[in-house]
Amino acid sequence: MDDNFYKPNKVIRPIENITYEDFSIPVEKDTITGIILKPKSKVKATVLFFHGAGGNVSSYLFMTKPLVDKGFQVVMVDFRGYGKSTGKPTHLNVAADGQIFLDTMIQRPGIAGTKIILYGASLGSQIAAHLARTNKDKIAGLVMDGSLSSFTDIAMYYKPEYKEMISRYVVSPYAAKEDLRDTEGLPKLFIHSKEDKDVPYEEGFENYSKASLPKELLEYSGKHLEAMKTDSEKIISSIEKMVMK
């Protein structure tokens, strides 16, 4: 069933007007790749960014460039099958590769010693929450932007006519709404629009409701994942508070 969730795109759009560095990490017989966006000023913290089901790292620069402009270093990863990465994504290998990615990055020169924020966008929120649960001592905060509560829940949203079958047979190997219960003490920011047609607000709010403290909810008006276009100052202010603690 994993093929129904991941929609990789291999076409890299031009990356312009920003300083960046490519990276690659071996995982089993494949390689995951990505980019490190570097601010012109002193690095405030490092944001590890996990994008959504479609596109690749170059598709989400509109979400990460505002962070870079404000002094954050942003690492964007393409899991297997996306962009320049090889292989095929599954729920299980994305989780395994996510841990390898995190462990590699926090030891990398230029990143080691900086505070780490995990930022999950849409489908990427699942791996961000999963990593946050098991790496609380390594990170300073978690951002859940347009987040889904579980793979099963989003499947039922898109295929309500098969709800009973999906609830029985589409088993989530990990689910944000469960992982977030075990993030006590980790600052968390939840971002969602009540007008979101791609991932319903109810799923993001369920994540927020079930998450342990501390947590903050930012609601905005607009389409899926468009908060950085309308409320970037509020988002960045909240992230800055995470790294100041």
SULLINDA-V151603 format. One record per residue. N is the residue number from 0. RES is the residue in three letters. OMEGA is omega as a letter, one per 20 degrees, with the letter a starting at -180 (999 if undefined). Layout:
n->N res->RES omega->OMEGA
n->N res->RES omega->OMEGA
This chain:
n->0 res->MET omega->a
n->1 res->ASP omega->a
n->2 res->ASP omega->a
n->3 res->ASN omega->a
n->4 res->PHE omega->a
n->5 res->TYR omega->a
n->6 res->LYS omega->a
n->7 res->PRO omega->r
n->8 res->ASN omega->a
n->9 res->LYS omega->a
n->10 res->VAL omega->r
n->11 res->ILE omega->r
n->12 res->ARG omega->r
n->13 res->PRO omega->r
n->14 res->ILE omega->a
n->15 res->GLU omega->r
n->16 res->ASN omega->r
n->17 res->ILE omega->r
n->18 res->THR omega->a
n->19 res->TYR omega->r
n->20 res->GLU omega->r
n->21 res->ASP omega->r
n->22 res->PHE omega->r
n->23 res->SER omega->a
n->24 res->ILE omega->r
n->25 res->PRO omega->r
n->26 res->VAL omega->a
n->27 res->GLU omega->a
n->28 res->LYS omega->a
n->29 res->ASP omega->r
n->30 res->THR omega->r
n->31 res->ILE omega->a
n->32 res->THR omega->r
n->33 res->GLY omega->a
n->34 res->ILE omega->r
n->35 res->ILE omega->r
n->36 res->LEU omega->a
n->37 res->LYS omega->r
n->38 res->PRO omega->r
n->39 res->LYS omega->a
n->40 res->SER omega->r
n->41 res->LYS omega->a
n->42 res->VAL omega->r
n->43 res->LYS omega->a
n->44 res->ALA omega->r
n->45 res->THR omega->r
n->46 res->VAL omega->r
n->47 res->LEU omega->a
n->48 res->PHE omega->r
n->49 res->PHE omega->a
n->50 res->HIS omega->a
n->51 res->GLY omega->a
n->52 res->ALA omega->a
n->53 res->GLY omega->r
n->54 res->GLY omega->r
n->55 res->ASN omega->a
n->56 res->VAL omega->a
n->57 res->SER omega->a
n->58 res->SER omega->a
n->59 res->TYR omega->r
n->60 res->LEU omega->r
n->61 res->PHE omega->r
n->62 res->MET omega->a
n->63 res->THR omega->a
n->64 res->LYS omega->r
n->65 res->PRO omega->r
n->66 res->LEU omega->r
n->67 res->VAL omega->r
n->68 res->ASP omega->a
n->69 res->LYS omega->r
n->70 res->GLY omega->r
n->71 res->PHE omega->r
n->72 res->GLN omega->a
n->73 res->VAL omega->r
n->74 res->VAL omega->a
n->75 res->MET omega->a
n->76 res->VAL omega->r
n->77 res->ASP omega->r
n->78 res->PHE omega->a
n->79 res->ARG omega->r
n->80 res->GLY omega->a
n->81 res->TYR omega->r
n->82 res->GLY omega->a
n->83 res->LYS omega->a
n->84 res->SER omega->a
n->85 res->THR omega->r
n->86 res->GLY omega->a
n->87 res->LYS omega->a
n->88 res->PRO omega->r
n->89 res->THR omega->r
n->90 res->HIS omega->a
n->91 res->LEU omega->a
n->92 res->ASN omega->r
n->93 res->VAL omega->r
n->94 res->ALA omega->a
n->95 res->ALA omega->a
n->96 res->ASP omega->r
n->97 res->GLY omega->r
n->98 res->GLN omega->r
n->99 res->ILE omega->r
n->100 res->PHE omega->a
n->101 res->LEU omega->a
n->102 res->ASP omega->r
n->103 res->THR omega->a
n->104 res->MET omega->a
n->105 res->ILE omega->r
n->106 res->GLN omega->a
n->107 res->ARG omega->r
n->108 res->PRO omega->a
n->109 res->GLY omega->r
n->110 res->ILE omega->r
n->111 res->ALA omega->a
n->112 res->GLY omega->r
n->113 res->THR omega->r
n->114 res->LYS omega->a
n->115 res->ILE omega->r
n->116 res->ILE omega->r
n->117 res->LEU omega->a
n->118 res->TYR omega->r
n->119 res->GLY omega->r
n->120 res->ALA omega->r
n->121 res->SER omega->a
n->122 res->LEU omega->r
n->123 res->GLY omega->r
n->124 res->SER omega->a
n->125 res->GLN omega->a
n->126 res->ILE omega->r
n->127 res->ALA omega->r
n->128 res->ALA omega->a
n->129 res->HIS omega->r
n->130 res->LEU omega->r
n->131 res->ALA omega->a
n->132 res->ARG omega->a
n->133 res->THR omega->a
n->134 res->ASN omega->a
n->135 res->LYS omega->a
n->136 res->ASP omega->a
n->137 res->LYS omega->a
n->138 res->ILE omega->a
n->139 res->ALA omega->a
n->140 res->GLY omega->a
n->141 res->LEU omega->r
n->142 res->VAL omega->r
n->143 res->MET omega->a
n->144 res->ASP omega->a
n->145 res->GLY omega->a
n->146 res->SER omega->r
n->147 res->LEU omega->a
n->148 res->SER omega->r
n->149 res->SER omega->r
n->150 res->PHE omega->a
n->151 res->THR omega->a
n->152 res->ASP omega->a
n->153 res->ILE omega->r
n->154 res->ALA omega->r
n->155 res->MET omega->r
n->156 res->TYR omega->a
n->157 res->TYR omega->a
n->158 res->LYS omega->a
n->159 res->PRO omega->a
n->160 res->GLU omega->r
n->161 res->TYR omega->a
n->162 res->LYS omega->a
n->163 res->GLU omega->a
n->164 res->MET omega->a
n->165 res->ILE omega->a
n->166 res->SER omega->a
n->167 res->ARG omega->a
n->168 res->TYR omega->r
n->169 res->VAL omega->a
n->170 res->VAL omega->r
n->171 res->SER omega->r
n->172 res->PRO omega->r
n->173 res->TYR omega->a
n->174 res->ALA omega->a
n->175 res->ALA omega->a
n->176 res->LYS omega->r
n->177 res->GLU omega->a
n->178 res->ASP omega->a
n->179 res->LEU omega->r
n->180 res->ARG omega->a
n->181 res->ASP omega->r
n->182 res->THR omega->a
n->183 res->GLU omega->r
n->184 res->GLY omega->a
n->185 res->LEU omega->r
n->186 res->PRO omega->a
n->187 res->LYS omega->r
n->188 res->LEU omega->r
n->189 res->PHE omega->a
n->190 res->ILE omega->r
n->191 res->HIS omega->r
n->192 res->SER omega->r
n->193 res->LYS omega->r
n->194 res->GLU omega->a
n->195 res->ASP omega->r
n->196 res->LYS omega->a
n->197 res->ASP omega->r
n->198 res->VAL omega->a
n->199 res->PRO omega->r
n->200 res->TYR omega->a
n->201 res->GLU omega->a
n->202 res->GLU omega->r
n->203 res->GLY omega->a
n->204 res->PHE omega->r
n->205 res->GLU omega->r
n->206 res->ASN omega->a
n->207 res->TYR omega->a
n->208 res->SER omega->a
n->209 res->LYS omega->a
n->210 res->ALA omega->r
n->211 res->SER omega->a
n->212 res->LEU omega->i
n->213 res->PRO omega->a
n->214 res->LYS omega->a
n->215 res->GLU omega->r
n->216 res->LEU omega->r
n->217 res->LEU omega->r
n->218 res->GLU omega->r
n->219 res->TYR omega->r
n->220 res->SER omega->r
n->221 res->GLY omega->a
n->222 res->LYS omega->a
n->223 res->HIS omega->r
n->224 res->LEU omega->a
n->225 res->GLU omega->a
n->226 res->ALA omega->r
n->227 res->MET omega->r
n->228 res->LYS omega->a
n->229 res->THR omega->a
n->230 res->ASP omega->a
n->231 res->SER omega->a
n->232 res->GLU omega->r
n->233 res->LYS omega->a
n->234 res->ILE omega->a
n->235 res->ILE omega->r
n->236 res->SER omega->r
n->237 res->SER omega->r
n->238 res->ILE omega->r
n->239 res->GLU omega->r
n->240 res->LYS omega->r
n->241 res->MET omega->a
n->242 res->VAL omega->r
n->243 res->MET omega->a
n->244 res->LYS omega->999
